[in-house]
């Protein structure tokens, strides 16, 4: 079974992203659950989502930040995704 992370780790991410982007939405109260298969056995993860909006996508910064988060949270992979949004 995986290890839970201290709330301070999530607070640090929240602070870093808020300082850089001026705000964020965090989906942390009831983490989503993910399931993958490793060596034929199911592996369950709790997933936390942080969402920011920005006019310009700095791919280099996000790549570096993702690597930093993977080290900090000891994860094989953290997903950072970008979507185009049309405000109505």
Secondary structure as UniProt FT lines:
FT   HELIX           7..21
FT   STRAND          25..38
FT   TURN            39..40
FT   STRAND          41..51
FT   HELIX           59..72
FT   TURN            73..74
//
